[in-house]
C-alpha cells in the first residue's frame, strides 16, 4: 500500500454514514474516531440508517448527534436522502462505518463532488459472501476502503482486488476506560467470552472447553458469556441446552445479555476466551488486554498480530479443542502466570493501540482519500 501524505485535520469537513448505532465494535470505534477528530478541530457530521439504538445517546452527549436517513426501506430513497443532506452540508470526505453502507457512500460522494472512504471490518471473505452482487459491489464501489485488519486485506487481495484500494486503520481502545483493577476479586477463576450470539462466534467451543477444564483442573472455574442477539439469529436457547447437557448449569456458566458498560465485567474476569471461526480485529480482545487479562483465542483475523503467543496469551487453531483446553488449564491453574500475562497485555495496548495514535492515523487516511 502506498505511503500517505499527512493531512491537517483542523477544518476538514467529514460526514460519516453508519448502518447502525447498535452496541457493537464498529460503533465503538466510530465513537473513538469522532472524538479524536473533534479534538483535532475537524467539522463533523453523522448520518445513520437506524435510530433509537445504544450508541445514539452517547454520540449526542459528546457533541456529534446522528441524523436519521433510513426512513424508507428502499435503498434508492435512502440514497436520495443521503445526497440531499450532503448537498445542504457539503463535506470534503464521506466515510462509511459499515461494509454494507459502502455503496451508498460511494454513490453519494460522486454526486456531490466529495471523496469517499469505505469500510471493511471483518475478514473480507465473510463480507464478500453477503449476497452474490452486494458483497462485490461494496468492495468495488469506493475508491478507498479503510480496513481494520491486515488479514482481511490479504484475503481480498488473494481474490483479485487491488491492494492499493485499501488502507489499514487499526482499532484502538480507550485505555482510560478499560484498565486493570487494583486486585482481582477472590473466588473461582472466571473465563469470559463476549460477542453477539451468532453461529460464527462458536460459543459452543467455549462451553465444551469449560466443561473439560472444570473436570480436569481441580480449581473452581466458571464461565461468563456476555452478548446480545440479533433478529436473524439467536443462539441463546441452544447455548442453554448445551450448558445443561454438559452439567454447567446452574453454577458453571453465566449467560448474560448485552451489557452497556463492559469495563466492570472485564475487571471481574480472569481470562478472555475468543472461540470465533473468523474475525477482523476484535475490540473485545483489545479491551480485555487493556483491562489486564490474558487472552486465549482461535488464530483468526488479526488476533495473531495482537496476542503474542506465550507472552500475553495463547493462540490455537479453531478446530483444535484439545489445545484450547490445554491453554485454559495452564492459566486456570497458575494465578501468577495469569497476572504476568495480563500486565504484558496491558503494556502492549498502551504502546500500540491507545487513542493517542488516532489523529496521526486519520490524517494519513484522509491524506490518501484527498490525493
TORRO-344542 format. One record per residue (C-alpha): x negated, y, z negated. Coordinates in steps of 0.02 Angstrom, whole numbers, plus 50000, padded with zeros to 5 digits. Layout:
XYZ...
END
This chain:
500005000050000499325017250045498725029649916499995042849866499745061649851500145067849677501595080049680502035094049560503685088649482504205105949422505655112349525505815096249625507655092949664508115074649636509775065649648509955047949581511325035849632511665021949506512795007449546513235006049362512785013449194513114997249103511974990148971510514983649073508674985749105508874996049263509955008549170508725009849026507305012949148508325026349234508545034949066506655034749038506345041549214507615055549194506905060549026505135061349096505715071549245506725083249135505185086549027504175089649187505385103149247506245093749388508025098349440509095082749410510745076249474511515059149437512915050349533513705033749483514915021549565515675016749397516185026149241516515023349056515015011749029513705010248893512385022548956513585036249012513655044848843511765044148809511475051748982512715065748946511975069148774510215070048846510755083148974510975073249134512835068849146513365057149287514625062149420515815048049466515845044649654516625027349651518475032049651518795021849808518415003349831517995006650014516145009050048516385021850186517435032750070516135031249933514775036150056515785051350110515975056349927514085055049902513725065250059514955078750006514115080249838512375081249915512945095050032513525105149882511925101349785510525098749914509105087849848507325085149906507435066549868508915054849844508465039449743509385023049718509265014449549510054997949602509684987249753511494986749810511575005849823510065007049939511095008350099512175022250026510625032249982509765029550149511295034750249511725049850141509935056350139509815055850328511455065350346510925079450229509105080150284508325073550124507095059550092507655043650007506925030649889507745013649874507605001349729507104983249708507214977249529507134958249534506064945849629506544951049806507154933549851508724934849745509114952149818508984945549996510134931149950511514943649909512534941650068511984937150243511914955250301511984965550141510314959650069509264963050226510184979550255509744985950082507904982350115507844988950293508855004950269507735015250151506105022050220505295019250049505765007149909505195008349728504944990649661504584986749480503694970449520502134966149619502814948549634504384954849721503344964949845502314949449884503894939049906504724950650032503084953750122502964934950145504644935750233504004948450358504454965150280503034977950288502084980550126501894999150166503775001050140503604997649953502905007449807502584999649637503455009049497503174998249342504384997749198503925007049040504555005548862504935018348728503555014248603504305026248475505975017148475505264999548487503904997048356503404983348236504164982948061503084985547908503394967247868504424953247944505954947547847505744931647745506734916347792506734904647941505694908048096506854916948218506704913548404507544927548502508174927148681509024941848767509974943648930511624942749020512494925949002512204920849181511504904949254509774910749310509334916149132509374897449088509834898948904510134880148911508234878348910508124888648752509424877948663508554861748714506854868048656507574874948495508364858148452506684849448477505724862448376506944860948231506744842148236504854841248254504134856348163504654853847983504834872747975506504881447957506894888548130508414897048203508834904448372509694920648420510434923948592510914942048622511824946048782513444950848863514334942649007514904949749172516584947149254515994934549385515094923149263515174919949077514194905349010514664908848829515864894148810514664882248896513234887548782514354884848630514724867148690512874863348719512394870548549513704859648464513114844048557511304847548503511804849848321511334868248320512984874548252513334882548135511644887248060510394883448201510914896448331511754913348328512654917848489512904936548487513704947948616512944963448691512014974748568511844993348597510314996148487509084981848509507654989048405508294981748238508574964848322506754963948379506164968948205507114954248129506424941648254504774932148255504574926248436505374931648601505814917348719506174920248904506804905048999507334912549167507194904649339506704921549412506424939549356505624955649415504854964449266505984960549117506254975148999506554963248856504754956848867504044974448855505234979248714504804963648616502934966248639503104984448585504014977748431502534966748389503234950048447502284936248537503154930148694503444912748761504054914148940504274904849102502984910049231504134921149335504064938249419502774949949345502814941849173501064934349203500444952249230501154957449062500954942548947499144936848928499224917948907498464912848741498214930948687499934939248675500994923748706501154908348814501704905548994502484889249054503184882949218505084884549224505434865949229504114861049101505154858648945503754849548854502564864348872503924876348817504224866048660502354864248625502084883048640503524886548520502904873448397501174881448393501934898348346503294892048229502014882748126500714896748116501254913548045499544921448060499474916948245501174925048272500594940948186498934941848280499754939048450501104951748409499824965148364498874961948525500514963148621500894980048544499154986648587499354981048768501014990248786500275005948708498855005648834499805000648991501685003948982502035018948872503185032848936501705044948939501195037049105502855040549191502565058549254500995053349350501835037749419503355047649475502295061449552501415048249658503085040449711503865056949766502245062249848502415047049961504275049949989503975067850048502455064350157
END
